[in-house]
Amino acid sequence: MTQRIVIENAAIATVDANDTEYASGHVVMAGNLIESLGAGRAPEGLENVVRRIDATGHLVTPGLVNTHHHFYQWITRGLATDHNLFDWLVALYPVWARIDERMTYAAAQGSLAMMARGGVTTAMDHHYVFPRGTGDLSGSIIRAARETGVRFTLARGSMDRGERDGGLPPDFAVETLEGALAATEATVDEHHDASFDAMTQVAVAPCSPFSVSTELLKEGAELARRKGVRLHTHGSETVEEEKFCHELFGMGPTDYFESTGWLGEDVWMAHCVHMNDSDIAAFARTRTGVAHCPSSNARLAAGIARVPDMLAAGVPVGLGVDGTASNESGELHTELRNALLVGRLGPHREAALNARQALRLGTYGGAQVLGRARETGSLEPGKLADLVLWRMDTLAHASIADPVAALVLGAAAPVTASFVGGEQIVENGRLLHVDEDAVARSTRAEARRLADIAGRC
């Protein structure tokens, strides 16, 4: 018989199509699904209730969905802090090219732990650095996600345009075209799960226009569609990238991506800061998704993405932490607030985004761009029980009457409980399946080891 967990007496923001909210309501989880929810207490007579949670003073929302990250960068935080994107990459690529399986696993643990304890229930990692002879990097990342308990998409990245071909990465840090495609296909075959409640999925993800060849983009898109998986890359992040594409390809990034088969409802791109009206229209027409990373965009002085215009045009938009070498906090909750605040610095000013739109970006919008909106991203009967209980009755939030405004605009709210598929992974701000202190020690040791190795090279 299916076991049930009942949450009662909570404020609830469902983030469904109608933005339904309850000032005091209930959620019933049956197995790994949301069975029912609504105002007031749960119905009487529910069978096999194994736990009842009195969530007085809490807000329940869908779990946060992170749509862009680079886990390995956890062990290179705090470096090149005053650089723009291209200079930052030139400074750090030689360091990143020295990572190995042990470092990658520890960095993935650190990245996942920080996100999960802050309300993320679905994470992704765009990993594109594969030095030769350094072990099973993809497998180590997936193992860390499985241990943490979050739902996970590995975007198996690749680079084949090194310095000798006009790219930014050092030549020893890139793969061959054939090697990248073969390794990506093998990763899809071994790890991708297409089922409704999948915990691990894989996307095809060549890194960026300035680090991969046109052939890798084209053949990567063909591979993804043959395998039925999604496609991910960086796009239109900086003015330098725009200039690079015009000089090398004779067109801007969006036109270049379209020429290589990289626009479509199975594609999402990170950043998309420098988009003109024509670019936004192309994304809207093709339903290409965007991972908006406001903190990283600010850290690297990339600019302010036109998120209000994208949303008005119908472009799917989610939020991304991005790599922690350009967003040292590593938390997605920060992006809810920064998406709203940074957006209001643009031409739309106070009308750019409101608190509920920011929450939607971090939940349902993220599920959309990862291709998982049917399963998660909102609280609705029949969807996966991926949800978070945020404590809103402490000093930091108690005087704010609107709990959604408190969550988005206030200090980071404590996570009392986080569930993925009905299984609790966080309790009172601590991970249940991972020893955070051990992860902290491991990441510190691996950061030092990488610095030592890179310093000797």
N, C-alpha and C positions, 0 to 999 in steps of 0.2 A: 504494500500500500504506500502511496506517495506521501512523504513527510512534508508537513507545512510549517513555515515560520511566519508569524503574524507581527507586523509592526503597527502600532496604534498611537494616537494622540500627537501626531506629527503634522507640521505644515508640509505640504507636498507641492512641488513644481513638476508636473509630468513632462513638460516640453513636447506634448503631442501636437497635432496639427492645429488645435484650437488654443494652445497654451493653457490648458486646463490647470487650475490650481485649487487646493483645498487649504483653508486656514487651519483645520484640524481634521485629519483623515487617517486612513489605514491602507496598508499594502499587505496582500497575502501572497507569499511565495510558496509554490508547490513544486518540489524538486528543483529543477534548474530554471523554472519559468515563473513569470508573474501570472498568478491566477486571477486576481481581482484587486481592485483598489477603488477608493471613493471617500466621500465625506463621512465623518463620525467613526464609530467603532466598527470593527469587523463583524460580519454576520455571526449570529449564534449558531451553534451546532456543527462547526467545522470539525472534521474528523482528523485524527492523527496529527494534532498540533504538537510539535516537539519543543517549541519555544515561542514565547510571547515577549515582545520588546516594547516597553513603555517609552516612547520617543518624545515625551513632553519636553519642550524647549529645543527641539531639533527641526531642521529642514531636511526632507528627503528629496533627492534629485536623481536623475540617471547618473551613472558613473561617467567621469570625464573620459574623453577619447582624444588621445594624442596622435596627430597625423603626420608629424615630421620630427625626426630625432637622429642623432649620431651617437650611439651609446659610448663608443670607444673614446670619445673626447672627454669623458668624465675624468680621465687621468692626465689631461693636459689643461685643466681649468686654470684661469688666472694668468695666462700667457698672452703676449701680443695684445695688450688691453687697449691700445690707442691706435689701432690699425683699421683701414677700410678692408673690404672683403678680399680683394686681390692680394694686397700686401700681407694680410693675415694668413692667407693660404700659402703664400710663398714662404712665410716664416715657419709655418707649422707642418707642411707636407713632409719635410725631411724627418721630423720627429715621428709623425704618424706612421711613416713607412717602416718604422722599427718595431711596431707592435707584434705580439705573438698571441697564441691561444690563451695563455694564462692571463695576460694583460686584458685581452678582449673580454674574457669571462668575468674578471673582477670589475671592469668598467661597466659591463652590462648589469651586473648585480647592483652596483651603486646607482646607476641611472634608473633602473626599475624600482629599486627600493624607495628612492626619493619621490618618484611619481606615485607609486601605489599608496604610500602613507599619506599622500596629499590628495587622494580621491580619484586617481586614474584607475579605471578598470579595463580599458583597452589601450594598448600601447603599440607603437611601431618603431622600427629601427631601420634607417637607411645606411647600410654598411657597404662601403665601396673600396676599402683599402685591404688588399689581400697580398701581402708580401709572400714571396715564394718560400715554401718549406717551413711555415710557421704554424701548421696544425689546422684543425677543423674550426675555423673561426665562426662560420655560420652555425654549426652545431653547438658551439659553446654559448652563443647568444640565445639560441632557442632553449637550451637547457636552463639558463638563468631565468628566462621568462616563465618556464614551466614551474620552476621551484618557487618563484614569487607568487604565482597563482593568477596572473593577469592574462586576459585575452591578448593575442599578439599577432602582428603582421611583420614578417621580416621582408624588407625591400632589399633583395639581393642586388647590390650595386656593382659597378664595374667602371674601370677607366682604361682606355687604350691609347689616349693621346698624351704622350709625355712631352718633355721640353723640346726634344729634337723635332717633334711634329707641330710645334707651335702652341702646345698646351702648357698648363701651369705645373702639373705634378712632375717631380723628378722621374727620369726614365726608369729607374729601378723600382718605382712604386706602381707601375701600371702593368696590366695583363695584355696578352695578345687578343686580337679580335676573336679568334677561334677558341682560345682558352677561356675567355670571359663567357662566351655563349654556352660552351659545354658545361662549365661549372654552374652557371645559372640554371640551365635545364636540369642538371643533376639535383640541385637544391630544391627545385620545384617538385621533381619526382619523389624525392625522399621525404619532404616535410609538408607540402601543401595539403590542407584538408578543406574540402569544399562544402562540408556539411553545415547545417543550420547552426549548430552549437560548437563549431570548430574553435579550438583554443589556439591553433597555429595556422596561419596562412602565409603564402609567399607571393611577393610581387617582383616583377622584372624592373630593374631600376638603374640603368646607366646614369652616371653621376650628374653631368652637366654639359652644356654645349662646348665649354672650353676645356673639357678633360676627356671627351669621348669622340670617336670618329663618326661621320655621317653613317657609315656602314653599320656601326654598332647600334646606333639609334634605330635604323631601319630594320635590321635583322632582329634586334631585341623586341621591337613591336610585333614583328611576325611571330617570334617565339611565344610571346605572352598570349597572343590571340589564338595560336595553335593549342596552347596549354589551358586556355580559359582562365588566366589569372590577370591581375591588374598591372598597370604600368605607372611608374613614379620617377620623377627627376626634379632637378632645380630649374627654375625658369624666371627670367626677367627680374633678377634680384637686384642688379645694380646698373648704373649708367655705364660702367666699364664693360659689363657683359653686353649691353646693347651695342656699344662701339665695336666690341670684339666680333659680334655676329655680323654686323654690317661690313666690317673689313674682310672677314674670312668667307662669308657666304653671300654677301650682297643683299642681305635682308635682315629684318629684326628677328628677335627670338621667336615670337609667336608664328610668324610666317614660316620661319625655318622649321619649327616643330611640326607645323601642318604639312610641310613638304616631305617630312620623314615619317608621317603616319602617327604623330604623337599628339593629336587632339582627338578626344572622344570621351564617352561616358565611362569608359574603363580606365581613364587616365586622371591622375592628380599631380599637381606640381607645387613645389615649395616656393614660397615668398611672393612671386608675381607682384613686385613693388612697382615696376616701371611699365605700366600697361596703359596704352592709349585707348580711345573709344573703340577703335577697330579691333584691338586685341580683346577687349572685354566682350564685344559682340561675338567674336569667334569662339571664345570660351563658353558663352551662353548658348550659342547655336549648337555646339557640339556636346554640351553638358560636361565639359572638362572641369575638374575640381581644383580647388586651391587650398593649400595648407598655409594659413596666415601665421607668421611668427613675429609678433610685434616687438618682443624684447630683443631678439637677435637682430632684427632690422635696425633697432635703435643702437645697440651695442656696436654694430659694424657701420653705422652711419649710412645705411642703404637707402633710407627714405621711408615715406608713409604710404602704405598700400591703399588702393582705392576700394576698400572693402564695402562701404555703403553703395558705391556704384555697381560693384559686382553683384551684391545681393539684390539690388533693384533690377538688374538685368536677368536674374535667375541663375547666376553662377553658384554651384555648390561650394561653400566655404567652411572649413574647419580650422581648428587652432593647432599650432605646433610649438613644442618647447624649443626645437632645434638643438644642435649639439651644445653641450655644456661648456665648450671652449668659447662660445659666443653668447651663452646665457647661463652663467654660473649657478643660478639657483636650481635649475633642473626641475622646476615645478610647473605643472600646467595651470594650477589655480592662478598663478601670477599673470598668466596670459589673458584670463577673463578680464581682469582689471585693466591691464595695459592695452588690450584691444580697444576697450571703451575710451580710455584716456588719450592714447595716441591718436585714435581716430578723430577725436574732437579737436586736435591740433590742425587738422586739414580743413579744406574749404567748406565742409558741411557743418563744422563747429559743433554746437550742442546737439544738433540733429543727426550726427553721424551714426551713433549706436546708443541704445539704452541698455539697462542691466539685463533685461530678458533676452534681448538679441545677443548679448555677449554670452549668456549661459547657453543659448541655443548653438552658438558657434562651437562651444566647448563640449557639446554632447551630441545632439542630433546632427548638426552640421558635420562633425568629425566622422560620425557613423556613415553619413552619405558619401564622403569622399573616399572612405575605405571600402565602400561597397557593402556595408553591413547595416544599413538603416532598416532593413526588414527584421533584423534580429535584435538590435540594441539601439541606444541613443535616446530613447524616450521610455517613459513608464506607461505601458499599455498591456492589457491582458494578452497572453500568448507570446510576448517578447521574453527574451532571456532576462533572468533576475540579476542584472548588473546595476547596482544602485548604492548610494552613499547616504549615510546619516551624518549631517553636519551639526555640531552643537552650536546653538545660537543664543544661549542664555547666559554666557559669561560676560565679563567686563567688556571684552572687545566688541560685542554685538548687541547686548541686551537692550540698549536704548534706541535701537533702530527698529521701527515697527514693521517695515517691509523686509521679510527674510531674504528675498532674492537680491534686493539692493544691498543688504548687509553682506551677503556672500560675495557678491561681485566687487563692491566698492570698499568693503571693510578689510581688516587684517585677515590673514589666512585663518580660516575657521577650523577648529579642531575636528578631526574625523573620529567620531565615536565608533562607527562600524562601516565597513565597506564589503560588499558582496559581489562575487563574480559567479554567475550561474548558480546562485543560491548558496554558494560556499563562502563563508566569511574569511577574508584575507587580512583585515585590519581591525584591531580592537583598541579603543582609547589611544589612537595615534601611533600604535606600534604594530609592526608586521607580525603576523601569526606564524608564518612558515619560514621566515628568514631571520637570522640573528643580525640585527642592524649593526651592533658593535663589532662583530666579526667582519662584516662587510666594510665598515669604515677602516679597520686595520688593514684589510687586504688591499683596498683601493689606494691607501696611502703608500703601502709597500710597493705596489706595482707602479704607481706614479714615480716613485723614486728610482725604481729599476729602469723604467723607460728613459727618465732624464739622464741616468748614468750611461746607458747604451748610446743614446743619441749624442751625448756630449763627447763620446769617444770616436764617433764616426766623422 
